[in-house]
Amino acid sequence: MVGGETGKYKYDANLMCNQINRAINTSATRKNARTWTESILNNRHQIKP
């Protein structure tokens, strides 16, 4: 079921974005949250499925 898999991955991506945004919003210092987010985005090519 390709449609189901696509929906699953889209949901996972939205969930990850929500977690990142929540970390930024609740961080004591936005600079630290931004650095943490950038490190994830810069290293995403190392993430294996």
C-alpha positions as YAML, in Angstrom:
chain: A
units: angstrom
residues:
- id: 1
  name: MET
  ca: [0.00, 0.00, 0.00]
- id: 2
  name: VAL
  ca: [2.03, 2.90, -1.30]
- id: 3
  name: GLY
  ca: [-0.50, 5.50, -0.20]
- id: 4
  name: GLY
  ca: [-0.45, 4.21, 3.37]
- id: 5
  name: GLU
  ca: [3.35, 4.27, 3.48]
- id: 6
  name: THR
  ca: [3.45, 7.79, 2.05]
- id: 7
  name: GLY
  ca: [0.96, 8.95, 4.65]
- id: 8
  name: LYS
  ca: [3.03, 7.27, 7.38]
- id: 9
  name: TYR
  ca: [6.24, 9.03, 6.37]
- id: 10
  name: LYS
  ca: [4.47, 12.38, 5.99]
- id: 11
  name: TYR
  ca: [3.08, 11.95, 9.51]
- id: 12
  name: ASP
  ca: [6.54, 11.09, 10.85]
- id: 13
  name: ALA
  ca: [8.03, 14.18, 9.19]
- id: 14
  name: ASN
  ca: [5.31, 16.41, 10.65]
- id: 15
  name: LEU
  ca: [5.84, 14.85, 14.07]
- id: 16
  name: MET
  ca: [9.58, 15.52, 13.87]
- id: 17
  name: CYS
  ca: [8.95, 19.14, 12.83]
- id: 18
  name: ASN
  ca: [6.56, 19.57, 15.75]
- id: 19
  name: GLN
  ca: [9.16, 18.19, 18.16]
- id: 20
  name: ILE
  ca: [11.82, 20.56, 16.80]
- id: 21
  name: ASN
  ca: [9.48, 23.54, 17.02]
- id: 22
  name: ARG
  ca: [8.50, 22.57, 20.56]
- id: 23
  name: ALA
  ca: [12.17, 22.31, 21.55]
- id: 24
  name: ILE
  ca: [12.80, 25.78, 20.12]
- id: 25
  name: ASN
  ca: [9.75, 27.30, 21.81]
- id: 26
  name: THR
  ca: [10.45, 25.77, 25.21]
- id: 27
  name: SER
  ca: [14.22, 26.24, 25.17]
- id: 28
  name: ALA
  ca: [15.73, 28.49, 27.83]
- id: 29
  name: THR
  ca: [17.79, 30.17, 25.10]
- id: 30
  name: ARG
  ca: [16.68, 30.22, 21.49]
- id: 31
  name: LYS
  ca: [20.30, 30.28, 20.39]
- id: 32
  name: ASN
  ca: [20.89, 26.82, 21.87]
- id: 33
  name: ALA
  ca: [17.71, 25.46, 20.31]
- id: 34
  name: ARG
  ca: [18.67, 26.88, 16.93]
- id: 35
  name: THR
  ca: [22.14, 25.32, 17.17]
- id: 36
  name: TRP
  ca: [20.59, 21.97, 18.12]
- id: 37
  name: THR
  ca: [18.16, 22.15, 15.19]
- id: 38
  name: GLU
  ca: [20.91, 23.12, 12.75]
- id: 39
  name: SER
  ca: [23.05, 20.21, 13.94]
- id: 40
  name: ILE
  ca: [20.17, 17.81, 13.21]
- id: 41
  name: LEU
  ca: [19.54, 19.29, 9.77]
- id: 42
  name: ASN
  ca: [23.23, 19.33, 8.92]
- id: 43
  name: ASN
  ca: [23.67, 15.70, 10.00]
- id: 44
  name: ARG
  ca: [20.47, 14.28, 8.52]
- id: 45
  name: HIS
  ca: [22.47, 12.72, 5.67]
- id: 46
  name: GLN
  ca: [24.05, 10.44, 8.28]
- id: 47
  name: ILE
  ca: [20.69, 9.13, 9.47]
- id: 48
  name: LYS
  ca: [20.02, 5.61, 8.18]
- id: 49
  name: PRO
  ca: [16.44, 4.38, 7.67]
...
